[in-house]
C-alpha cells in the first residue's frame, strides 16, 4: 500500500534551507513513509506524539533538526 505524504508550503520553504546531509535524510524518511506508512520503528529517534502525529530527529546534537 502506498501512502500520500504532503508537506506544507512553510515546511517546504524551510527544507530548502537545511544542510545537504539533513535534507537527504529528510528525503529518505519521506520515501520510506510513502512506501511503508507513518509508523517507523526502524529509524532511530522516531516516535509517536499525541493523536496521529509522529516526529523524527533527523540530526542529533547542536543544532538538532526534527521533522513532525
N, C-alpha and C positions, 0 to 999 in steps of 0.2 A: 504494500500500500504506500502511496506517495502522499506526503504532507505538503501543504502550501505554507510557505514562510513569507511573511510580509514584514517589511522594515519601514518604519515611519520616515517621513521626509527629514525630520531633525536628526534621527539616528543615522540615516544615510549620509547626511552632511558631516556629522561628527566622525563617521567611519573613514571618510576620505582624509581626515587629519591625523589618523592613528599612524604609529610607526609601522613600517612594512611588515615586520615579523608578526605583530599583533593583528594587523589586517589579514594576513594569510591564515592565522589561527582562527579568526572570526569566520572567514570564508569556509574553512574546513568544518567548523562547527555547524554552520548553516547548511552545508551539504549533507552532513550526517543527519541533521534534524529532518531535512526533506526526505531522505531515504528511510530512516528508521523511527521517526517520531520524536517528540519532545523529551521523553524520559531517557536520559543518557547516563547510565551507570558506569560506562567505561571511560568517562572523561574525569580527570582529577578536578576537584573543587567545583563540581556541578551538583546542585541540589535544588529541591523544590522550595518555593516561597509559599505564601498563602494562596489558596484557591488553585487556579490553573497556571500560575506564573512560576517560571524557573529562572535560575541565574547561574552563570559560569564565570569564574575568574580566569580571564584569558592570559593574564600575566600577574604573577605574584610579586611582592616586593614594592619598591617605590620607583616610579608610580605604579599603582595597581590598576588594571583595566578589567572591567566587569561588563558582561552582556546580560541583559534581563529580557 
